[in-house]
């Protein structure tokens, strides 16, 4: 296979095996933890302060920028 052709097993940024493993892990987590427990875990993961909330939003912004192939700190106005 040449470097210019994509691996036919690839599916977006992952592959079918990874997608199945992720789905299985999520299903196991949901089966192991009841709805109330999952809601409690979500509440526990929420930011505890305004500073933490801003840090979480910034981390998400940087992650999304990388996912789109941009460097952190890049914005459309930097063109």
Buried (B, 14 or more C-beta within 10 A) or exposed (E): EEEEEEEEEEEEEEEEEEEEEEEEEEEEEEEEEEEEEEEEEEEEEEEEEEEEEEEEEEEEEBEEBEEEEBEEEBEEEEE
